[in-house]
Amino acid sequence: MGKRLTKIYTRTGDGGETGLGDGSRVPKTHARVGAMGDIDELNAHLGLVSEHLKSTAVEALTHLAPFLDRLQHRIFDLGGEVSIPGFQLIHDYHVDRIETELDQMNSELAPLENFIIPGGSVLIAQCHVARSVCRRAERSLIELGETDTVNPPGLRFLNRLSDFLFVLARYCALKTEQPEHLWQKDDEPSAG
């Protein structure tokens, strides 16, 4: 483990700059800092999903909590990777692990024939919140990549994770016997 923080506040960021993992300082409005913040927020939302999974009485869902816990560690790694330009902690095998879990859950689901509206339970809705935050983190990383080097497996990791979270929401609906909230077209106003 790196340096131990004995004091939470340093006052070094009071002027609108923050330190990166390599020791350099950048404005808090820098795309790298934005991506780091979105990744951190994603991790917090994934923590909520994991805790909701652990609190269900459905074994098919509680067994997924350790996988989500491991994902949180990899997301933390991704944040570290982004905080040190040129550093790599996420690899293609991390993406492969997500795909394996995603495919396993998806094999039990009915084919998707309509758009899904988030809801059905707090757990299902939280999966969708985490998915949408994951998409934002991915966009932030893409934006950073427009001006700086970004590790391609990190981008693939976020892309696949958002797919995983979408499938997880559907899987939670199936295993908790909640009907999926399907999008419905608005009724056309009657003429006359």
MDTraj code that builds the backbone (N, CA, C; nanometers):
import mdtraj as md
import numpy as np

residues = "MET GLY LYS ARG LEU THR LYS ILE TYR THR ARG THR GLY ASP GLY GLY GLU THR GLY LEU GLY ASP GLY SER ARG VAL PRO LYS THR HIS ALA ARG VAL GLY ALA MET GLY ASP ILE ASP GLU LEU ASN ALA HIS LEU GLY LEU VAL SER GLU HIS LEU LYS SER THR ALA VAL GLU ALA LEU THR HIS LEU ALA PRO PHE LEU ASP ARG LEU GLN HIS ARG ILE PHE ASP LEU GLY GLY GLU VAL SER ILE PRO GLY PHE GLN LEU ILE HIS ASP TYR HIS VAL ASP ARG ILE GLU THR GLU LEU ASP GLN MET ASN SER GLU LEU ALA PRO LEU GLU ASN PHE ILE ILE PRO GLY GLY SER VAL LEU ILE ALA GLN CYS HIS VAL ALA ARG SER VAL CYS ARG ARG ALA GLU ARG SER LEU ILE GLU LEU GLY GLU THR ASP THR VAL ASN PRO PRO GLY LEU ARG PHE LEU ASN ARG LEU SER ASP PHE LEU PHE VAL LEU ALA ARG TYR CYS ALA LEU LYS THR GLU GLN PRO GLU HIS LEU TRP GLN LYS ASP ASP GLU PRO SER ALA GLY".split()
xyz = np.array([
    [0.0851, -0.1182, 0.0000],
    [0.0000, 0.0000, 0.0000],
    [0.0888, 0.1234, 0.0000],
    [0.0402, 0.2295, -0.0598],
    [0.1155, 0.3545, -0.0698],
    [0.1203, 0.4289, 0.0617],
    [0.1310, 0.5596, 0.0516],
    [0.1363, 0.6446, 0.1709],
    [0.0073, 0.6329, 0.2513],
    [0.0219, 0.6359, 0.3817],
    [-0.0946, 0.6345, 0.4702],
    [-0.1357, 0.7792, 0.4960],
    [-0.2649, 0.8054, 0.4767],
    [-0.3175, 0.9392, 0.5031],
    [-0.3461, 0.9525, 0.6517],
    [-0.2766, 1.0426, 0.7166],
    [-0.3019, 1.0661, 0.8584],
    [-0.3878, 1.1898, 0.8778],
    [-0.3998, 1.2686, 0.7729],
    [-0.4787, 1.3907, 0.7787],
    [-0.5598, 1.3975, 0.6499],
    [-0.6897, 1.4150, 0.6599],
    [-0.7758, 1.4145, 0.5425],
    [-0.7638, 1.5438, 0.4633],
    [-0.7593, 1.6550, 0.5298],
    [-0.7493, 1.7815, 0.4562],
    [-0.6034, 1.8258, 0.4498],
    [-0.5682, 1.8813, 0.3335],
    [-0.4306, 1.9296, 0.3136],
    [-0.4270, 2.0777, 0.2798],
    [-0.5404, 2.1310, 0.2408],
    [-0.5553, 2.2704, 0.1975],
    [-0.4874, 2.2979, 0.0629],
    [-0.4252, 2.1973, 0.0029],
    [-0.3558, 2.2203, -0.1245],
    [-0.4532, 2.2369, -0.2405],
    [-0.5781, 2.1948, -0.2234],
    [-0.6762, 2.2084, -0.3297],
    [-0.7665, 2.3285, -0.3151],
    [-0.7408, 2.4099, -0.2156],
    [-0.8277, 2.5251, -0.1900],
    [-0.8243, 2.6288, -0.3015],
    [-0.7209, 2.6275, -0.3831],
    [-0.7089, 2.7242, -0.4923],
    [-0.7646, 2.6735, -0.6239],
    [-0.8330, 2.5584, -0.6222],
    [-0.8946, 2.5081, -0.7450],
    [-0.8096, 2.4092, -0.8219],
    [-0.7000, 2.3640, -0.7639],
    [-0.6170, 2.2617, -0.8282],
    [-0.6162, 2.1370, -0.7414],
    [-0.5814, 2.0247, -0.8031],
    [-0.5685, 1.8994, -0.7295],
    [-0.4458, 1.8246, -0.7785],
    [-0.3969, 1.7363, -0.6959],
    [-0.2797, 1.6574, -0.7319],
    [-0.3198, 1.5261, -0.7959],
    [-0.2452, 1.4869, -0.8987],
    [-0.2648, 1.3570, -0.9624],
    [-0.1719, 1.2554, -0.8971],
    [-0.1908, 1.1304, -0.9321],
    [-0.1109, 1.0236, -0.8745],
    [0.0367, 1.0318, -0.9055],
    [0.0716, 1.1021, -1.0119],
    [0.2136, 1.1162, -1.0477],
    [0.2775, 1.2393, -0.9834],
    [0.2004, 1.3105, -0.9003],
    [0.2529, 1.4282, -0.8320],
    [0.2260, 1.5596, -0.9028],
    [0.1841, 1.5544, -1.0290],
    [0.1548, 1.6791, -1.1006],
    [0.0239, 1.7387, -1.0489],
    [0.0056, 1.8666, -1.0757],
    [-0.1151, 1.9360, -1.0318],
    [-0.1893, 1.9881, -1.1545],
    [-0.3204, 1.9775, -1.1497],
    [-0.4053, 2.0233, -1.2598],
    [-0.5272, 2.0940, -1.2011],
    [-0.5932, 2.1787, -1.2817],
    [-0.7168, 2.2409, -1.2337],
    [-0.8232, 2.1334, -1.2073],
    [-0.9079, 2.1583, -1.1107],
    [-1.0139, 2.0623, -1.0796],
    [-1.1160, 2.0505, -1.1923],
    [-1.1092, 2.1429, -1.2880],
    [-1.1974, 2.1375, -1.4045],
    [-1.1368, 2.0569, -1.5187],
    [-1.0171, 2.0043, -1.5026],
    [-0.9481, 1.9261, -1.6058],
    [-1.0282, 1.7993, -1.6368],
    [-1.0276, 1.7586, -1.7636],
    [-1.1018, 1.6392, -1.8058],
    [-1.0591, 1.5147, -1.7277],
    [-0.9328, 1.5072, -1.6895],
    [-0.8836, 1.3910, -1.6137],
    [-0.9513, 1.3857, -1.4761],
    [-0.9652, 1.5006, -1.4135],
    [-1.0290, 1.5070, -1.2818],
    [-1.1779, 1.4744, -1.2943],
    [-1.2408, 1.5226, -1.4015],
    [-1.3813, 1.4895, -1.4257],
    [-1.4021, 1.3401, -1.4418],
    [-1.3139, 1.2757, -1.5185],
    [-1.3239, 1.1305, -1.5375],
    [-1.3026, 1.0573, -1.4055],
    [-1.2047, 1.1029, -1.3274],
    [-1.1797, 1.0401, -1.1970],
    [-1.3024, 1.0528, -1.1067],
    [-1.3668, 1.1687, -1.1084],
    [-1.4861, 1.1894, -1.0267],
    [-1.6020, 1.1018, -1.0699],
    [-1.6212, 1.0892, -1.2011],
    [-1.7296, 1.0043, -1.2509],
    [-1.7043, 0.8576, -1.2175],
    [-1.5792, 0.8148, -1.2244],
    [-1.5437, 0.6771, -1.1886],
    [-1.5667, 0.6543, -1.0395],
    [-1.5324, 0.7522, -0.9577],
    [-1.5550, 0.7428, -0.8134],
    [-1.7047, 0.7343, -0.7828],
    [-1.7834, 0.8166, -0.8501],
    [-1.9288, 0.8137, -0.8304],
    [-1.9860, 0.6784, -0.8719],
    [-1.9367, 0.6247, -0.9823],
    [-1.9793, 0.4920, -1.0271],
    [-1.9536, 0.3885, -0.9184],
    [-1.8367, 0.3956, -0.8569],
    [-1.8021, 0.2990, -0.7537],
    [-1.8984, 0.3082, -0.6352],
    [-1.9371, 0.4294, -0.5992],
    [-2.0329, 0.4470, -0.4894],
    [-2.1678, 0.3853, -0.5246],
    [-2.2127, 0.4060, -0.6473],
    [-2.3406, 0.3480, -0.6898],
    [-2.3323, 0.1961, -0.6977],
    [-2.2191, 0.1444, -0.7415],
    [-2.2028, -0.0005, -0.7460],
    [-2.2042, -0.0586, -0.6045],
    [-2.1505, 0.0161, -0.5088],
    [-2.1579, -0.0263, -0.3695],
    [-2.3018, -0.0393, -0.3222],
    [-2.3870, 0.0541, -0.3631],
    [-2.5293, 0.0445, -0.3287],
    [-2.5928, -0.0790, -0.3912],
    [-2.5623, -0.1055, -0.5178],
    [-2.6160, -0.2249, -0.5833],
    [-2.5727, -0.3495, -0.5068],
    [-2.4454, -0.3567, -0.4726],
    [-2.3928, -0.4727, -0.4011],
    [-2.4636, -0.4920, -0.2670],
    [-2.4832, -0.3844, -0.1931],
    [-2.5506, -0.3960, -0.0632],
    [-2.6964, -0.4381, -0.0793],
    [-2.7636, -0.3872, -0.1831],
    [-2.9013, -0.4307, -0.2094],
    [-2.9044, -0.5791, -0.2455],
    [-2.8069, -0.6252, -0.3237],
    [-2.8002, -0.7680, -0.3577],
    [-2.7825, -0.8527, -0.2321],
    [-2.6941, -0.8084, -0.1443],
    [-2.6676, -0.8840, -0.0208],
    [-2.7909, -0.8915, 0.0682],
    [-2.8779, -0.7914, 0.0608],
    [-2.9942, -0.7879, 0.1498],
    [-3.1150, -0.8622, 0.0932],
    [-3.1060, -0.9130, -0.0286],
    [-3.2182, -0.9898, -0.0832],
    [-3.2155, -1.1304, -0.0249],
    [-3.3299, -1.1933, -0.0271],
    [-3.3389, -1.3322, 0.0195],
    [-3.3289, -1.4288, -0.0980],
    [-3.2881, -1.3783, -0.2134],
    [-3.2822, -1.4593, -0.3351],
    [-3.1376, -1.5027, -0.3578],
    [-3.1105, -1.6315, -0.3407],
    [-2.9737, -1.6835, -0.3501],
    [-2.9116, -1.6547, -0.4863],
    [-2.9925, -1.6600, -0.5911],
    [-2.9406, -1.6343, -0.7258],
    [-2.8851, -1.4932, -0.7382],
    [-2.9267, -1.4034, -0.6492],
    [-2.8758, -1.2663, -0.6514],
    [-2.7648, -1.2454, -0.5493],
    [-2.7796, -1.3021, -0.4305],
    [-2.6775, -1.2812, -0.3275],
    [-2.5426, -1.3369, -0.3704],
    [-2.5424, -1.4404, -0.4547],
    [-2.4135, -1.4961, -0.4991],
    [-2.3394, -1.4012, -0.5926],
    [-2.4094, -1.3008, -0.6463],
    [-2.3448, -1.2030, -0.7345],
    [-2.2722, -1.0931, -0.6572],
    [-2.3055, -1.0762, -0.5295],
    [-2.2457, -0.9678, -0.4504],
    [-2.0929, -0.9756, -0.4458],
    [-2.0317, -1.0931, -0.4257],
    [-1.8846, -1.0968, -0.4267],
    [-1.8252, -1.0527, -0.5608],
    [-1.8930, -1.0843, -0.6705],
    [-1.8442, -1.0393, -0.8014],
    [-1.8502, -0.8870, -0.8094],
    [-1.9594, -0.8281, -0.7605],
    [-1.9688, -0.6821, -0.7607],
    [-1.8644, -0.6197, -0.6696],
    [-1.8369, -0.6844, -0.5578],
    [-1.7314, -0.6339, -0.4692],
    [-1.5968, -0.6320, -0.5420],
    [-1.5679, -0.7382, -0.6179],
    [-1.4422, -0.7410, -0.6953],
    [-1.4433, -0.6322, -0.8029],
    [-1.5592, -0.6112, -0.8639],
    [-1.5699, -0.5039, -0.9633],
    [-1.5385, -0.3688, -0.9006],
    [-1.5817, -0.3480, -0.7771],
    [-1.5521, -0.2207, -0.7108],
    [-1.4013, -0.2003, -0.6967],
    [-1.3288, -0.3059, -0.6682],
    [-1.1828, -0.2944, -0.6582],
    [-1.1219, -0.2611, -0.7941],
    [-1.1760, -0.3201, -0.9008],
    [-1.1246, -0.2901, -1.0347],
    [-1.1611, -0.1473, -1.0751],
    [-1.2782, -0.0995, -1.0353],
    [-1.3146, 0.0392, -1.0646],
    [-1.2215, 0.1336, -0.9894],
    [-1.1885, 0.0986, -0.8667],
    [-1.0912, 0.1780, -0.7914],
    [-0.9573, 0.1786, -0.8651],
    [-0.9175, 0.0619, -0.9174],
    [-0.7946, 0.0533, -0.9976],
    [-0.8031, 0.1438, -1.1199],
    [-0.9192, 0.1442, -1.1855],
    [-0.9359, 0.2290, -1.3035],
    [-0.9197, 0.3757, -1.2663],
    [-0.9758, 0.4158, -1.1533],
    [-0.9570, 0.5534, -1.1071],
    [-0.8102, 0.5842, -1.0837],
    [-0.7374, 0.4881, -1.0262],
    [-0.5936, 0.5054, -1.0056],
    [-0.5192, 0.5160, -1.1369],
    [-0.5608, 0.4333, -1.2318],
    [-0.4996, 0.4360, -1.3647],
    [-0.5183, 0.5732, -1.4298],
    [-0.6378, 0.6270, -1.4183],
    [-0.6668, 0.7575, -1.4784],
    [-0.5901, 0.8682, -1.4064],
    [-0.5642, 0.8503, -1.2772],
    [-0.4948, 0.9550, -1.2011],
    [-0.3450, 0.9602, -1.2294],
    [-0.2935, 0.8590, -1.2997],
    [-0.1507, 0.8565, -1.3339],
    [-0.1394, 0.8398, -1.4852],
    [-0.1215, 0.9486, -1.5588],
    [-0.1139, 0.9384, -1.7047],
    [-0.0115, 0.8335, -1.7484],
    [-0.0565, 0.7439, -1.8386],
    [0.0319, 0.6411, -1.8928],
    [0.0389, 0.5134, -1.8105],
    [-0.0260, 0.5092, -1.6951],
    [-0.0236, 0.3923, -1.6066],
    [-0.1365, 0.2976, -1.6459],
    [-0.1156, 0.1665, -1.6328],
    [-0.2192, 0.0705, -1.6704],
    [-0.2420, -0.0320, -1.5599],
    [-0.3672, -0.0437, -1.5173],
    [-0.4077, -0.1448, -1.4197],
    [-0.5209, -0.2332, -1.4717],
    [-0.5963, -0.1851, -1.5697],
    [-0.7076, -0.2610, -1.6263],
    [-0.6612, -0.3247, -1.7565],
    [-0.6918, -0.4541, -1.7694],
    [-0.6476, -0.5319, -1.8853],
    [-0.7677, -0.6016, -1.9491],
    [-0.7455, -0.6579, -2.0657],
    [-0.8547, -0.7240, -2.1371],
    [-0.9155, -0.8392, -2.0578],
    [-0.8373, -0.9083, -1.9750],
    [-0.8955, -1.0192, -1.8984],
    [-0.9977, -0.9697, -1.7968],
    [-0.9879, -0.8446, -1.7545],
    [-1.0915, -0.7885, -1.6674],
    [-1.2229, -0.7741, -1.7447],
    [-1.2127, -0.7338, -1.8703],
    [-1.3304, -0.7225, -1.9566],
    [-1.3893, -0.8613, -1.9802],
    [-1.3028, -0.9599, -2.0028],
    [-1.3487, -1.0975, -2.0254],
    [-1.4301, -1.1497, -1.9072],
    [-1.3883, -1.1179, -1.7863],
    [-1.4603, -1.1639, -1.6661],
    [-1.6013, -1.1054, -1.6613],
    [-1.6125, -0.9783, -1.6980],
    [-1.7455, -0.9162, -1.7006],
    [-1.8320, -0.9851, -1.8049],
    [-1.7751, -1.0099, -1.9224],
    [-1.8516, -1.0741, -2.0295],
    [-1.9003, -1.2124, -1.9886],
    [-1.8182, -1.2876, -1.9164],
    [-1.8576, -1.4212, -1.8720],
    [-1.9797, -1.4139, -1.7808],
    [-1.9771, -1.3246, -1.6828],
    [-2.0914, -1.3092, -1.5913],
    [-2.2138, -1.2571, -1.6657],
    [-2.1923, -1.1606, -1.7539],
    [-2.3016, -1.1021, -1.8316],
    [-2.3691, -1.2098, -1.9157],
    [-2.2901, -1.2896, -1.9870],
    [-2.3459, -1.3941, -2.0738],
    [-2.4223, -1.4986, -1.9935],
    [-2.3715, -1.5313, -1.8761],
    [-2.4383, -1.6306, -1.7915],
    [-2.5767, -1.5812, -1.7489],
    [-2.5854, -1.4558, -1.7048],
    [-2.7157, -1.4005, -1.6653],
    [-2.8077, -1.3872, -1.7857],
    [-2.7533, -1.3358, -1.8949],
    [-2.8342, -1.3087, -2.0135],
    [-2.8943, -1.4363, -2.0718],
    [-2.8262, -1.5500, -2.0534],
    [-2.8762, -1.6769, -2.1074],
    [-3.0085, -1.7178, -2.0425],
    [-3.0400, -1.6634, -1.9263],
    [-3.1647, -1.6962, -1.8570],
    [-3.2775, -1.5979, -1.8884],
    [-3.2454, -1.4903, -1.9582],
    [-3.3447, -1.3857, -1.9836],
    [-3.4160, -1.4068, -2.1161],
    [-3.5404, -1.3629, -2.1207],
    [-3.6148, -1.3636, -2.2465],
    [-3.5539, -1.2594, -2.3395],
    [-3.5641, -1.2816, -2.4710],
    [-3.5119, -1.1810, -2.5645],
    [-3.5789, -1.0454, -2.5404],
    [-3.5014, -0.9415, -2.5561],
    [-3.5515, -0.8062, -2.5343],
    [-3.6232, -0.7590, -2.6599],
    [-3.7491, -0.7215, -2.6441],
    [-3.8286, -0.6789, -2.7589],
    [-3.8769, -0.5353, -2.7467],
    [-3.8394, -0.4687, -2.6365],
    [-3.8850, -0.3323, -2.6153],
    [-3.7849, -0.2615, -2.5251],
    [-3.7950, -0.1297, -2.5170],
    [-3.7107, -0.0543, -2.4253],
    [-3.7567, -0.0793, -2.2819],
    [-3.6615, -0.0723, -2.1898],
    [-3.6896, -0.0922, -2.0479],
    [-3.6888, 0.0437, -1.9780],
    [-3.7880, 0.0674, -1.8943],
    [-3.7938, 0.1871, -1.8108],
    [-3.7439, 0.1466, -1.6718],
    [-3.6478, 0.2197, -1.6141],
    [-3.5966, 0.1828, -1.4816],
    [-3.7073, 0.1811, -1.3760],
    [-3.7052, 0.0806, -1.2913],
    [-3.8018, 0.0690, -1.1830],
    [-3.8366, -0.0757, -1.1566],
    [-3.9342, -0.0963, -1.0729],
    [-3.9765, -0.2305, -1.0351],
    [-3.9424, -0.2608, -0.8907],
    [-3.8262, -0.2167, -0.8482],
    [-3.7827, -0.2267, -0.7088],
    [-3.6648, -0.1317, -0.6914],
    [-3.6277, -0.1078, -0.5668],
    [-3.5124, -0.0208, -0.5410],
    [-3.3868, -0.0830, -0.6012],
    [-3.3716, -0.2151, -0.5876],
    [-3.2545, -0.2836, -0.6431],
    [-3.2462, -0.2658, -0.7941],
    [-3.3549, -0.2897, -0.8626],
    [-3.3562, -0.2779, -1.0089],
    [-3.3277, -0.1334, -1.0506],
    [-3.3932, -0.0388, -0.9854],
    [-3.3706, 0.1023, -1.0181],
    [-3.2256, 0.1412, -0.9922],
    [-3.1665, 0.0910, -0.8825],
    [-3.0273, 0.1238, -0.8514],
    [-2.9323, 0.0661, -0.9557],
    [-2.9636, -0.0510, -1.0096],
    [-2.8826, -0.1062, -1.1194],
    [-2.8828, -0.0103, -1.2380],
    [-3.0001, 0.0455, -1.2673],
    [-3.0096, 0.1394, -1.3798],
    [-2.9386, 0.2715, -1.3501],
    [-2.9435, 0.3178, -1.2257],
    [-2.8687, 0.4388, -1.1897],
    [-2.7197, 0.4129, -1.2094],
    [-2.6712, 0.2998, -1.1589],
    [-2.5293, 0.2657, -1.1748],
    [-2.4929, 0.2547, -1.3227],
    [-2.5822, 0.1967, -1.4026],
    [-2.5578, 0.1840, -1.5469],
    [-2.5442, 0.3210, -1.6121],
    [-2.6335, 0.4130, -1.5772],
    [-2.6278, 0.5451, -1.6413],
    [-2.5048, 0.6232, -1.5951],
    [-2.4648, 0.6085, -1.4698],
    [-2.3423, 0.6730, -1.4213],
    [-2.2209, 0.6104, -1.4894],
    [-2.2261, 0.4797, -1.5129],
    [-2.1170, 0.4122, -1.5839],
    [-2.1028, 0.4671, -1.7256],
    [-2.2151, 0.4880, -1.7926],
    [-2.2108, 0.5461, -1.9277],
    [-2.1480, 0.6860, -1.9238],
    [-2.1802, 0.7635, -1.8213],
    [-2.1214, 0.8973, -1.8090],
    [-1.9711, 0.8877, -1.7859],
    [-1.9296, 0.7948, -1.7011],
    [-1.7862, 0.7761, -1.6765],
    [-1.7149, 0.7374, -1.8058],
    [-1.7798, 0.6533, -1.8843],
    [-1.7221, 0.6146, -2.0137],
    [-1.7085, 0.7366, -2.1048],
    [-1.8116, 0.8193, -2.1107],
    [-1.8043, 0.9399, -2.1942],
    [-1.6943, 1.0337, -2.1456],
    [-1.6785, 1.0447, -2.0142],
    [-1.5723, 1.1299, -1.9585],
    [-1.4349, 1.0786, -1.9977],
    [-1.4192, 0.9472, -1.9966],
    [-1.2908, 0.8888, -2.0343],
    [-1.2646, 0.9082, -2.1840],
    [-1.3690, 0.8974, -2.2642],
    [-1.3552, 0.9233, -2.4081],
    [-1.3157, 1.0689, -2.4310],
    [-1.3799, 1.1598, -2.3581],
    [-1.3463, 1.3024, -2.3694],
    [-1.2003, 1.3257, -2.3321],
    [-1.1536, 1.2635, -2.2256],
    [-1.0134, 1.2753, -2.1868],
    [-0.9231, 1.2232, -2.2980],
    [-0.9653, 1.1147, -2.3618],
    [-0.8867, 1.0556, -2.4696],
    [-0.8738, 1.1437, -2.5926],
    [-0.9586, 1.2448, -2.6035],
    [-0.9481, 1.3373, -2.7167],
    [-0.8260, 1.4273, -2.7054],
    [-0.7743, 1.4451, -2.5838],
    [-0.6586, 1.5334, -2.5644],
    [-0.5410, 1.4639, -2.4966],
    [-0.5613, 1.3416, -2.4485],
    [-0.4575, 1.2723, -2.3726],
    [-0.4691, 1.1223, -2.3973],
    [-0.3696, 1.0496, -2.3552],
    [-0.3689, 0.9048, -2.3742],
    [-0.4594, 0.8377, -2.2715],
    [-0.5429, 0.7466, -2.3200],
    [-0.6315, 0.6678, -2.2344],
    [-0.6094, 0.5210, -2.2684],
    [-0.6055, 0.4382, -2.1670],
    [-0.5855, 0.2953, -2.1833],
    [-0.7100, 0.2318, -2.2475],
    [-0.7004, 0.1749, -2.3691],
    [-0.8184, 0.1165, -2.4348],
    [-0.8912, 0.0101, -2.3526],
    [-0.8216, -0.0800, -2.2802],
    [-0.8985, -0.1756, -2.1992],
    [-0.9847, -0.1075, -2.0919],
    [-0.9428, 0.0075, -2.0428],
    [-1.0242, 0.0810, -1.9457],
    [-1.1559, 0.1260, -2.0064],
    [-1.1500, 0.1727, -2.1310],
    [-1.2728, 0.2115, -2.2009],
    [-1.3622, 0.0905, -2.2244],
    [-1.3029, -0.0200, -2.2684],
    [-1.3812, -0.1417, -2.2912],
    [-1.4430, -0.1911, -2.1599],
    [-1.3669, -0.1792, -2.0513],
    [-1.4155, -0.2208, -1.9199],
    [-1.5435, -0.1448, -1.8841],
    [-1.5428, -0.0128, -1.8998],
    [-1.6613, 0.0667, -1.8671],
    [-1.7770, 0.0362, -1.9612],
    [-1.7472, 0.0173, -2.0884],
    [-1.8526, -0.0130, -2.1845],
    [-1.9199, -0.1450, -2.1498],
    [-1.8401, -0.2457, -2.1201],
    [-1.8956, -0.3766, -2.0869],
    [-1.9649, -0.3751, -1.9514],
    [-1.9119, -0.2967, -1.8581],
    [-1.9748, -0.2871, -1.7266],
    [-2.1148, -0.2274, -1.7371],
    [-2.1327, -0.1282, -1.8227],
    [-2.2669, -0.0702, -1.8373],
    [-2.3624, -0.1733, -1.8973],
    [-2.3131, -0.2553, -1.9917],
    [-2.3956, -0.3644, -2.0451],
    [-2.4305, -0.4639, -1.9343],
    [-2.3301, -0.4971, -1.8523],
    [-2.3505, -0.5892, -1.7406],
    [-2.4584, -0.5365, -1.6463],
    [-2.4534, -0.4075, -1.6147],
    [-2.5498, -0.3496, -1.5213],
    [-2.6910, -0.3488, -1.5792],
    [-2.7024, -0.3298, -1.7098],
    [-2.8338, -0.3380, -1.7744],
    [-2.8895, -0.4794, -1.7627],
    [-2.8057, -0.5777, -1.7943],
    [-2.8487, -0.7174, -1.7850],
    [-2.8758, -0.7545, -1.6391],
    [-2.7944, -0.7032, -1.5473],
    [-2.8167, -0.7302, -1.4053],
    [-2.9534, -0.6786, -1.3609],
    [-2.9931, -0.5616, -1.4068],
    [-3.1254, -0.5079, -1.3722],
    [-3.2350, -0.6024, -1.4202],
    [-3.2226, -0.6509, -1.5415],
    [-3.3212, -0.7450, -1.5959],
    [-3.3187, -0.8773, -1.5196],
    [-3.1995, -0.9226, -1.4854],
    [-3.1830, -1.0477, -1.4119],
    [-3.2450, -1.0354, -1.2723],
    [-3.2263, -0.9213, -1.2085],
    [-3.2872, -0.8971, -1.0772],
    [-3.4393, -0.8996, -1.0873],
    [-3.4936, -0.8418, -1.1929],
    [-3.6387, -0.8449, -1.2133],
    [-3.6865, -0.9893, -1.2271],
    [-3.6142, -1.0684, -1.3040],
    [-3.6508, -1.2088, -1.3233],
    [-3.6472, -1.2846, -1.1911],
    [-3.5376, -1.2730, -1.1181],
    [-3.5174, -1.3530, -0.9969],
    [-3.6034, -1.3062, -0.8793],
    [-3.6465, -1.1803, -0.8810],
    [-3.7355, -1.1316, -0.7742],
    [-3.8815, -1.1316, -0.8197],
    [-3.9042, -1.1842, -0.9392],
    [-4.0386, -1.1968, -0.9966],
    [-4.1100, -1.0626, -1.0067],
    [-4.0327, -0.9614, -1.0436],
    [-4.0882, -0.8283, -1.0684],
    [-4.1077, -0.8121, -1.2190],
    [-4.2229, -0.7654, -1.2623],
    [-4.2389, -0.7429, -1.4063],
    [-4.1478, -0.6290, -1.4519],
    [-4.0921, -0.6447, -1.5703],
    [-4.0095, -0.5371, -1.6249],
    [-4.1005, -0.4229, -1.6690],
    [-4.0550, -0.3022, -1.6448],
    [-4.1299, -0.1845, -1.6877],
    [-4.0922, -0.1569, -1.8327],
    [-4.1804, -0.1927, -1.9231],
    [-4.1535, -0.1743, -2.0652],
    [-4.2055, -0.0385, -2.1109],
    [-4.1281, 0.0235, -2.1974],
    [-4.1674, 0.1519, -2.2547],
    [-4.2954, 0.1336, -2.3346],
    [-4.3841, 0.2323, -2.3219],
    [-4.5086, 0.2309, -2.3978],
    [-4.5189, 0.3592, -2.4778],
    [-4.5558, 0.3432, -2.6013],
    [-4.5753, 0.4591, -2.6876],
    [-4.6942, 0.5398, -2.6362],
    [-4.6815, 0.6722, -2.6429],
    [-4.7898, 0.7606, -2.6010],
    [-4.9072, 0.7450, -2.6969],
    [-5.0270, 0.7495, -2.6408],
    [-5.1459, 0.7431, -2.7256],
    [-5.1543, 0.8688, -2.8107],
    [-5.1918, 0.8500, -2.9349],
    [-5.2119, 0.9636, -3.0250],
    [-5.3406, 1.0360, -2.9838],
    [-5.3373, 1.1686, -2.9811],
    [-5.4628, 1.2397, -2.9502],
    [-5.5648, 1.2141, -3.0609],
    [-5.6880, 1.2002, -3.0198],
    [-5.7914, 1.1740, -3.1204],
    [-5.8195, 1.3014, -3.2000],
    [-5.8450, 1.2833, -3.3280],
    [-5.8730, 1.3973, -3.4163],
    [-6.0164, 1.4442, -3.3943],
    [-6.0353, 1.5737, -3.4003],
    [-6.1692, 1.6288, -3.4023],
    [-6.2125, 1.6813, -3.2774],
])
top = md.Topology()
chain = top.add_chain()
for i, resn in enumerate(residues, 1):
    res = top.add_residue(resn, chain, resSeq=i)
    for name in ("N", "CA", "C"):
        top.add_atom(name, md.element.get_by_symbol(name[0]), res)
traj = md.Trajectory(xyz[None], top)
